[in-house]
Amino acid sequence: MKIVGPIAGIGSRLRPFTLSKPKAFIRVAGKTVLDHILIKFSNTFDDPETELILIVGYKKRQIIDYINENYGNKFKITYIEQTPRGYTSEHVPYYWGLGEAVYLANTRFKEGKFDTKEEDKREGALVFLGDMILLDEYSYIMYRYYESDVDGIITVMKVPKEDASAYGVVVTDQNNLIKQLVEKPKKFVSDLAIAGIYAFSNSAIHALFRNLKKYLDKRTEESKEVYMTESMQDLVDQGYKIAAVELKKGILDFGRPSEVLNGNRYLLEHQSISKDYYKNSNAIIDRSFIKNPNYFGNTTKIINSVIGPHVSIGENCIIENSILRSCVIENDCEIKNVITANSIIGSNVKVENISKDYLIIGDKSVY
């Protein structure tokens, strides 16, 4: 099975942080979002010949260099570039969307005839999104994929009825087979929201590629982004059995600043932090009160401050005379005489003499 990751987008909802880095490089609980995803993959797919196909675009050189250095020995990595649809007046690229990104992976899949359905499934695709961390284990997803008499699965999670219009949703039969997929329905049809992890057999992924191409070929300058929902509905209408797999734990979505803080809080609460951790991290804590859970990066100094809970601080930071709660602070920051909560501060930032919650400060800023 090949793993496909569309990570070309600019992450406009995460501005100003994505002005200088890809959205998958937002750092929470000591790792980038992409690290959290790929570590889970490497724990499930332990064969270094497993092909990881990354669809790159915005800040592609950062992604390629980082992945090659940190995961080159864990996967067989292929990069495919998604060409920008155009550029804004600020020279920021924008793209044709998830549908085109997934379609671009078609060159890495050979279509063939298989003796068994299991073989067809083994030669299929697992698709993930670069701003979502699965909380369930991938072994659970793969078990449901291989042990069910289906051509593919789409992960779903229940959402409040009043929020369903913000998601792509599915309608299923009594056997959890998908009958209908609707992108952001104006009227309520289902509370099962698509959770962004997909697995398809080789036969099904090739049919999906053909369906996507049909919509891509109809594009005009005025067309909206090409989503996957319509093409997956065509897949169902063509007789492919696609099951909805409801996640037990769900996902963490890092598409907006509020979701970054919520995800950071969850990850900190579910990882073990002890006093020995601080001793081994090379973080220096002097005359400070620490209320866990938190994460402190190597060589960070915390002086005469109150930190926590739910504070993630990157490497080589100086935090002095400050009170921080529920914050994400990236690498190489200097925070002095600051009282804040629910704030996100990028890398290489200097902030002094302020008492204010909900700060959003991008990389390389002085505040």
PABA-747296 format. One line per field, with one value per residue (C-alpha): residue number from 1; residue in one letter; x, y, z. Coordinates in pm, 1 decimal, padded with zeros to 6 digits. Example, Ala and Ser with C-alpha at 12.3 -4.5 7.8 and 13.67 -1.06 7.14 Angstrom:
resi [1|2];
resn [A|S];
px [01230.0|01367.0];
py [-00450.0|-00106.0];
pz [00780.0|00714.0];
//
This chain:
resi [1|2|3|4|5|6|7|8|9|10|11|12|13|14|15|16|17|18|19|20|21|22|23|24|25|26|27|28|29|30|31|32|33|34|35|36|37|38|39|40|41|42|43|44|45|46|47|48|49|50|51|52|53|54|55|56|57|58|59|60|61|62|63|64|65|66|67|68|69|70|71|72|73|74|75|76|77|78|79|80|81|82|83|84|85|86|87|88|89|90|91|92|93|94|95|96|97|98|99|100|101|102|103|104|105|106|107|108|109|110|111|112|113|114|115|116|117|118|119|120|121|122|123|124|125|126|127|128|129|130|131|132|133|134|135|136|137|138|139|140|141|142|143|144|145|146|147|148|149|150|151|152|153|154|155|156|157|158|159|160|161|162|163|164|165|166|167|168|169|170|171|172|173|174|175|176|177|178|179|180|181|182|183|184|185|186|187|188|189|190|191|192|193|194|195|196|197|198|199|200|201|202|203|204|205|206|207|208|209|210|211|212|213|214|215|216|217|218|219|220|221|222|223|224|225|226|227|228|229|230|231|232|233|234|235|236|237|238|239|240|241|242|243|244|245|246|247|248|249|250|251|252|253|254|255|256|257|258|259|260|261|262|263|264|265|266|267|268|269|270|271|272|273|274|275|276|277|278|279|280|281|282|283|284|285|286|287|288|289|290|291|292|293|294|295|296|297|298|299|300|301|302|303|304|305|306|307|308|309|310|311|312|313|314|315|316|317|318|319|320|321|322|323|324|325|326|327|328|329|330|331|332|333|334|335|336|337|338|339|340|341|342|343|344|345|346|347|348|349|350|351|352|353|354|355|356|357|358|359|360|361|362|363|364|365|366|367];
resn [M|K|I|V|G|P|I|A|G|I|G|S|R|L|R|P|F|T|L|S|K|P|K|A|F|I|R|V|A|G|K|T|V|L|D|H|I|L|I|K|F|S|N|T|F|D|D|P|E|T|E|L|I|L|I|V|G|Y|K|K|R|Q|I|I|D|Y|I|N|E|N|Y|G|N|K|F|K|I|T|Y|I|E|Q|T|P|R|G|Y|T|S|E|H|V|P|Y|Y|W|G|L|G|E|A|V|Y|L|A|N|T|R|F|K|E|G|K|F|D|T|K|E|E|D|K|R|E|G|A|L|V|F|L|G|D|M|I|L|L|D|E|Y|S|Y|I|M|Y|R|Y|Y|E|S|D|V|D|G|I|I|T|V|M|K|V|P|K|E|D|A|S|A|Y|G|V|V|V|T|D|Q|N|N|L|I|K|Q|L|V|E|K|P|K|K|F|V|S|D|L|A|I|A|G|I|Y|A|F|S|N|S|A|I|H|A|L|F|R|N|L|K|K|Y|L|D|K|R|T|E|E|S|K|E|V|Y|M|T|E|S|M|Q|D|L|V|D|Q|G|Y|K|I|A|A|V|E|L|K|K|G|I|L|D|F|G|R|P|S|E|V|L|N|G|N|R|Y|L|L|E|H|Q|S|I|S|K|D|Y|Y|K|N|S|N|A|I|I|D|R|S|F|I|K|N|P|N|Y|F|G|N|T|T|K|I|I|N|S|V|I|G|P|H|V|S|I|G|E|N|C|I|I|E|N|S|I|L|R|S|C|V|I|E|N|D|C|E|I|K|N|V|I|T|A|N|S|I|I|G|S|N|V|K|V|E|N|I|S|K|D|Y|L|I|I|G|D|K|S|V|Y];
px [00000.0|00116.5|00056.7|-00055.0|-00026.0|-00152.5|00042.8|00070.5|-00176.8|-00079.2|-00290.1|-00447.4|-00651.7|-00324.7|-00180.0|00054.1|00237.1|00219.1|00381.6|00718.2|00644.6|00399.6|00088.9|00206.0|00511.0|00313.1|00478.9|00268.2|00372.5|00733.2|00683.2|00547.8|00199.6|00360.6|00597.1|00302.4|00143.6|00452.8|00564.9|00228.1|00276.3|00628.2|00495.0|00235.6|00418.0|00759.6|00880.1|01121.4|01009.0|00658.9|00614.4|00519.4|00389.2|00383.2|00205.4|00401.3|00366.3|00385.3|00724.6|00814.5|01190.6|01137.9|00924.0|01157.8|01471.3|01304.7|01145.0|01461.2|01665.5|01422.8|01232.1|01451.1|01536.5|01177.6|00994.7|01054.7|00966.9|00827.7|00753.5|00503.4|00458.5|00112.7|00137.6|-00027.6|-00355.3|-00243.1|-00101.1|-00255.4|-00155.6|00089.8|00252.1|00108.6|00017.5|-00323.1|-00418.5|-00696.2|-00760.7|-00760.1|-00913.1|-00627.1|-00367.0|-00490.0|-00523.9|-00156.7|-00058.1|-00203.8|00135.4|00257.9|-00013.2|-00006.7|-00347.0|-00373.1|-00588.1|-00563.2|-00640.7|-00784.6|-00951.7|-00683.9|-00414.8|-00618.8|-00633.2|-00260.6|-00183.0|-00413.4|-00376.4|-00403.2|-00469.6|-00416.3|-00443.0|-00145.1|-00330.5|-00509.6|-00367.9|-00548.3|-00596.6|-00691.2|-00413.2|-00364.6|-00363.4|-00734.0|-00803.6|-00609.9|-00781.8|-01123.4|-01003.8|-00863.9|-01119.3|-01430.9|-01573.8|-01536.9|-01340.4|-01246.3|-01313.6|-01364.6|-01315.2|-01597.0|-01676.7|-02002.3|-02041.0|-02317.3|-02614.7|-02580.5|-02218.7|-02275.1|-02306.3|-01937.7|-01822.5|-01843.3|-02081.8|-02190.8|-02519.9|-02488.4|-02705.2|-02748.7|-02415.2|-02224.0|-02184.1|-02191.1|-02492.3|-02441.5|-02164.5|-02247.5|-01996.0|-02106.1|-02482.9|-02711.3|-02981.7|-02909.4|-02862.7|-02621.4|-02404.6|-02126.7|-01851.2|-01569.2|-01256.4|-00987.3|-00837.4|-00920.6|-00815.4|-00895.9|-00814.2|-00612.1|-00929.4|-01111.5|-00826.8|-00796.9|-01171.0|-01137.4|-00855.1|-01078.3|-01363.9|-01137.9|-00999.0|-01352.7|-01403.9|-01053.2|-01101.7|-01409.9|-01223.4|-01245.9|-01085.8|-01404.5|-01426.0|-01402.7|-01153.7|-01196.7|-01301.8|-01299.7|-01659.9|-01826.1|-01572.8|-01623.3|-02000.9|-01944.0|-01739.0|-02034.7|-02276.1|-02046.3|-02099.0|-01784.7|-01850.1|-01709.7|-01764.8|-01777.5|-01549.0|-01639.0|-01333.1|-01326.9|-01111.9|-01142.8|-00891.5|-00717.9|-00767.1|-00501.3|-00658.7|-00727.8|-00547.4|-00816.0|-00772.6|-00394.7|-00445.8|-00704.5|-00479.8|-00178.1|-00381.0|-00494.6|-00147.1|00008.0|-00257.0|-00198.7|00178.0|00369.7|00571.4|00772.2|01031.3|01302.3|01184.8|01284.0|01622.6|01692.8|01564.8|01847.5|01581.4|01687.0|01416.8|01512.5|01288.7|00976.3|00649.4|00552.5|00200.9|00193.0|00128.7|00372.8|00651.3|00988.4|01239.7|01613.6|01823.8|01515.2|01549.8|01256.8|01339.8|01120.0|00799.0|00474.0|00416.6|00118.8|-00080.6|-00085.4|00214.8|00435.8|00768.7|01018.5|01396.8|01638.2|01377.6|01411.8|01102.4|01158.7|00929.2|00622.3|00296.3|00188.4|-00110.8|-00239.0|00011.2|00210.1|00551.1|00786.5|01168.0|01416.4|01179.4|01246.1|00946.5|00998.0|00748.7|00450.9|00120.4|-00088.5|-00316.0|-00446.7|-00173.1|00031.9|00375.9|00588.2|00963.4|01228.4|00989.0|01069.6|00782.1|00821.2|00609.9|00257.4|-00043.8|-00290.6|-00460.5|-00516.3|-00194.9|-00129.7|00225.6|00393.4|00756.8|01041.0|00834.1|00900.3|00600.6];
py [00000.0|00349.6|00650.4|00974.7|01308.9|01628.9|01907.4|02173.6|02428.6|02761.4|02736.5|03079.2|03035.1|03003.0|03334.8|03493.7|03170.7|03026.0|03332.1|03172.0|02798.1|02531.9|02475.1|02121.2|02274.0|02439.2|02306.6|02169.1|01964.6|01957.4|01841.1|01971.8|01855.3|01658.5|01489.3|01373.5|01224.2|01055.0|00908.7|00733.1|00604.1|00478.6|00289.2|00113.0|00072.3|-00049.1|-00146.5|00125.9|00039.0|00170.3|00452.7|00790.5|01016.9|01381.2|01634.7|01953.6|02312.7|02604.3|02616.0|02288.4|02321.4|02342.2|02028.9|01828.4|01911.5|01838.2|01510.2|01382.4|01454.7|01311.5|01036.2|00933.4|00605.6|00526.9|00550.2|00538.5|00902.3|01046.9|01417.1|01543.6|01916.5|02071.1|02371.9|02690.8|02790.2|03150.8|03409.0|03676.3|04040.2|03960.9|03687.7|03407.5|03097.0|02929.3|02586.3|02380.3|02200.5|01854.1|01684.5|01782.6|01706.5|01348.4|01303.1|01394.7|01075.2|00863.6|00823.8|00617.1|00350.1|00072.7|-00060.1|-00436.2|-00743.5|-00922.7|-01280.4|-01186.8|-00885.1|-00882.2|-00839.2|-00558.8|-00389.2|-00432.8|-00243.1|00042.3|00384.0|00537.5|00913.1|01155.7|01532.6|01732.5|01942.6|01658.0|01419.4|01089.1|00999.4|00638.9|00400.9|00338.7|-00032.8|00004.2|00176.7|-00083.8|-00369.8|-00231.5|-00187.0|-00537.8|-00733.4|-00582.9|-00687.4|-00339.1|-00154.6|00130.4|00314.0|00676.0|00772.0|00971.0|01124.1|01241.7|01617.9|01827.1|01863.7|02242.3|02214.8|01959.4|02224.9|02311.0|01962.9|01714.8|01448.0|01096.0|00906.7|00530.8|00220.7|-00031.0|-00194.2|00136.0|00141.3|00494.7|00588.8|00962.7|01219.9|01590.1|01875.5|02134.3|02070.9|02371.0|02145.6|01878.4|01531.9|01360.7|01416.3|01186.6|01423.2|01307.8|01287.9|01309.8|00957.1|00739.9|00393.9|00256.3|-00065.6|-00042.6|-00081.2|00185.0|00437.6|00412.6|00464.6|00766.4|00904.1|00874.6|01048.0|01329.8|01376.6|01420.3|01721.9|01854.4|01849.2|02070.2|02347.8|02706.9|03020.8|03083.2|02732.7|02676.9|02439.7|02074.3|01872.9|01494.2|01464.6|01454.0|01203.7|00976.6|00999.0|00886.9|00597.7|00488.6|00531.6|00314.9|00025.0|00038.7|-00051.4|00226.1|00193.7|00466.4|00384.0|00587.9|00686.0|00591.9|00886.9|01120.9|01360.3|01683.2|01946.4|02218.3|02434.7|02738.9|02908.4|02800.6|02441.4|02468.0|02558.5|02282.6|02025.9|02134.3|02101.1|01749.2|01627.4|01763.1|01597.9|01261.3|01243.4|01151.0|01435.7|01372.7|01566.1|01353.4|01480.3|01837.3|01719.6|01541.2|01812.1|02062.3|02320.7|02551.1|02633.6|02892.7|03037.6|02938.5|02759.9|02495.8|02357.5|02056.3|01941.9|02147.3|02094.0|02275.4|02242.5|02192.5|02486.4|02689.8|02902.8|02981.5|03239.8|03380.7|03281.0|03090.9|02846.6|02625.4|02436.6|02355.9|02558.6|02432.1|02614.2|02538.0|02524.1|02800.8|03031.7|03270.4|03318.4|03569.8|03739.7|03606.2|03422.1|03193.7|02963.1|02760.1|02893.6|02768.2|02933.5|02817.4|02820.5|03101.8|03337.5|03593.4|03656.5|03904.4|04066.4|03910.8|03786.9|03599.1|03300.4|03131.0|03282.0|03155.4|03302.3|03203.9|03149.5|03418.9|03652.8|03908.3|04017.5|04242.8|04430.9|04328.8|04183.5|04056.9|03727.1|03578.5|03708.9|03592.5|03686.5|03557.2|03455.2|03710.4|03975.9|04227.0|04311.2];
pz [00000.0|-00086.3|00140.8|-00025.7|00155.1|-00012.1|00164.7|-00106.8|00033.5|00186.8|00504.9|00468.0|00788.4|00981.7|00872.4|00980.8|01076.1|00725.7|00572.1|00647.9|00671.5|00548.2|00759.9|00840.1|01011.7|01291.4|01608.0|01895.5|02198.6|02081.3|01723.2|01395.8|01297.9|01013.7|01262.3|01474.2|01160.1|01016.8|01349.2|01369.9|01016.4|01087.9|01390.9|01173.3|00841.6|00953.8|00603.4|00478.3|00123.3|00196.7|-00054.4|00088.5|-00188.7|-00086.1|-00305.0|-00243.3|-00357.8|-00115.0|00061.4|-00108.4|-00046.2|00331.8|00321.5|00097.8|00296.9|00630.7|00521.7|00354.3|00666.4|00920.1|00736.7|00445.2|00618.1|00719.5|00385.2|00013.6|-00054.9|-00377.4|-00424.8|-00681.6|-00729.9|-00755.6|-00986.9|-00857.3|-01017.0|-00985.1|-00748.6|-00529.4|-00550.7|-00269.0|-00485.1|-00270.6|-00473.5|-00464.7|-00593.8|-00748.3|-00423.3|-00272.1|-00576.3|-00806.2|-00538.6|-00496.2|-00874.1|-00924.8|-00741.3|-01024.3|-01192.5|-00895.3|-00920.3|-01175.7|-01274.9|-01287.5|-01251.2|-00919.4|-00824.0|-00487.1|-00328.5|-00060.1|-00324.8|-00482.3|-00142.1|-00074.0|-00395.8|-00300.2|-00139.5|00204.8|00184.2|00473.1|00514.3|00638.1|00896.9|01076.0|01336.3|01377.2|01744.5|01674.9|01575.1|01204.2|01284.2|01373.2|01038.8|00840.3|01022.6|00927.8|00569.0|00523.4|00724.9|00562.8|00228.1|00081.2|-00186.4|00040.8|00363.7|00463.3|00826.0|00985.1|01322.0|01475.2|01504.8|01663.4|01432.4|01429.4|01307.2|01030.4|00758.3|00803.6|00697.5|00417.7|00551.0|00457.8|00469.2|00529.5|00519.9|00803.9|00711.9|00726.7|00349.7|00214.1|00001.3|-00025.0|00028.4|00055.6|00079.7|00340.4|00311.0|00351.1|00498.2|00758.2|00607.8|00847.5|01154.0|01022.4|00912.2|00685.0|00902.8|00636.6|00626.2|00325.4|00207.4|-00139.2|-00320.9|-00641.2|-00849.2|-00649.0|-00650.4|-01029.7|-01062.9|-00831.0|-01048.0|-01355.7|-01177.0|-01060.9|-01411.2|-01543.7|-01316.7|-01367.8|-01745.2|-01708.2|-01526.4|-01639.5|-01500.0|-01301.8|-01152.1|-00779.0|-00616.9|-00711.3|-00406.3|-00370.5|-00254.7|-00597.8|-00730.3|-00429.1|-00478.7|-00838.7|-00699.6|-00486.3|-00781.4|-00994.0|-00754.3|-00542.8|-00180.7|00035.8|00409.5|00671.8|00964.9|01270.4|01468.4|01835.0|01943.8|01647.4|01495.3|01581.8|01313.3|01299.2|01030.7|01253.3|01545.4|01796.0|01678.6|01721.0|02087.8|02139.5|01971.8|02173.3|02494.4|02401.7|02305.1|02622.6|02838.2|02672.7|02688.2|02999.2|03153.1|03469.0|03668.7|03502.8|03163.6|03254.1|03380.7|03052.6|02819.2|02887.8|02968.6|03253.5|03509.9|03768.8|04043.1|03851.4|03920.6|03664.7|03647.2|03414.3|03151.3|02943.0|02690.5|02700.4|02418.4|02456.6|02581.4|02671.7|02985.8|03216.3|03481.0|03758.4|03578.0|03619.0|03334.5|03263.3|03227.3|02853.3|02742.6|02460.5|02425.5|02150.4|02157.6|02253.2|02408.1|02702.3|02918.8|03200.0|03453.2|03273.6|03338.0|03053.4|03029.6|02733.7|02481.5|02184.6|02151.3|01876.7|01860.1|01935.9|02115.6|02387.6|02615.3|02900.9|03137.9|02958.5|03103.9|02849.3|02789.5|02475.0|02260.7|01965.1|01906.3|01607.2|01578.2|01628.3|01808.7|02076.9|02305.7|02608.0|02863.1|02773.7|02951.9|02693.5|02606.8|02260.1|02109.0|01751.1|01652.0|01337.9|01286.9|01308.3|01483.8|01760.0|01978.7];
//
